[in-house]
Amino acid sequence: MRQKEKTKSLDFFGKSNYTWMLIGAAFIVLGMFLMSGGKSADPNVFNESEVYSFRRITLAPIVIIAGFIIEIYAIFKKS
């Protein structure tokens, strides 16, 4: 009688890897959301405080870069 061969799954990532990938993707989406907006009601008026706010110039890029770092961690993390 033959023993059933144990087949090794070819999953590259484990459940924790996918969890970290979703967290990283959420950070990237949040950063893009923070960067959006700034539309003026009057196209002839340029409101510098809306376009060049701390949220759009500093916070959003930091959140996006953090999301990419989390994605890199998720890819290289051992299952």
N, C-alpha and C positions, 0 to 999 in steps of 0.2 A: 504494500500500500504506500502510495506516495504522500509525502507531507506537502501541504499547501505552501507554495512559495510566498514568502513575505514580500509584498511589493511596497517599496518605499515611495511615499508620495513625493511628487515633484513640485510641491509648493515652495516657492522661493521665500515667501514671507509667512510669518505666523500671525496669530490674531493680534498680538501686541504691536506688531509692525503696522498692520492696517489701522489700528487705533491711533497710533502716532501720526500716520499719514493723513487721517481725517482731521486730527487736531491741527496739523500743519496747514492743510487746505483751508480750514476755518480761519486761521490767522491771516492767510493770504487774502481771502475774501473780505475779512473784516478790514484789513488795510486798504483794499480797493474801495470799500464802502466809505471809509474815513476820508479818502482822497477825493471822492466825488463831490459834486455840488459847486457852489460858487457862481451860479448863473444869476445875472442881474436882470431885474424886471425891465429896465430900460437899456437897450443895447448901446446907447450913446454914452452911458455912464460906466466908468471903470472904478470899481470899489476895491482898492488895493488891500484893505484889511480882510476881505473875504477870500481873495485869491491867494494871498501870501500869509495865511494864518498858520499858527503853530501846528494845528491839527493836520493840515495838508502838506506842509513843508517838512516837518520834523517827525511827528508822531506816526503818520501813515507809512512812510518808508521804513521806519524802525520796525513796525509791526509786520510789514511784508517781508523784510529781511529775516526777522525771527521765524516767520512761517517757513521760509526756505531752509533755514538752519534745522528746524524741526523735521522737515522732509528729508534732508540729508541724514540726520540721525536715524530716522525711521528706515531708510534704505540700508544703512550699514549695521544696524542693530542685529545682533545674533538672535535667532528665534529660540 
